[in-house]
């Protein structure tokens, strides 16, 4: 009986880590869900060569601010940002999991925003 595949995104922050886990809805042991577009992209992410160029240009974060001072809400545009262009990312792959470690501390601009 195989364990479900897990995608882990680990944001390393100055005061600790924020870790999110994702798994196929039906608990499948494969990262592939049957959608041809998603599955092709996931295959490329998992099998990227050692340069990580493909991976670094794919993970996006969409900032949102639902509550807070007007100046903060007006500054956060909700525009997607490709994380790997400015922040160091590290990748770990094992049987049944793939982890993306995003080191927020590697960017002075990101630290300033926090």
Rosetta blueprint (number, residue, H / E / L):
1 X L
2 X L
3 X L
4 X L
5 X L
6 X E
7 X E
8 X E
9 X E
10 X E
11 X E
12 X E
13 X E
14 X L
15 X L
16 X E
17 X E
18 X E
19 X E
20 X E
21 X E
22 X E
23 X L
24 X L
25 X L
26 X L
27 X L
28 X L
29 X L
30 X L
31 X L
32 X L
33 X L
34 X L
35 X L
36 X H
37 X H
38 X H
39 X H
40 X H
41 X H
42 X H
43 X H
44 X H
45 X H
46 X H
47 X L
48 X L
49 X L
50 X L
51 X L
52 X L
53 X H
54 X H
55 X H
56 X H
57 X L
58 X L
59 X L
60 X E
61 X E
62 X E
63 X L
64 X L
65 X L
66 X L
67 X L
68 X L
69 X L
70 X H
71 X H
72 X H
73 X H
74 X H
75 X H
76 X L
77 X L
78 X L
79 X L
80 X E
81 X E
82 X E
83 X H
84 X H
85 X H
86 X L
87 X L
88 X E
89 X E
90 X E
91 X E
92 X E
93 X E
94 X E
95 X L
96 X L
97 X E
98 X E
99 X E
100 X E
101 X E
102 X E
103 X E
104 X H
105 X H
106 X H
107 X L
108 X H
109 X H
110 X H
111 X H
112 X H
113 X H
114 X L
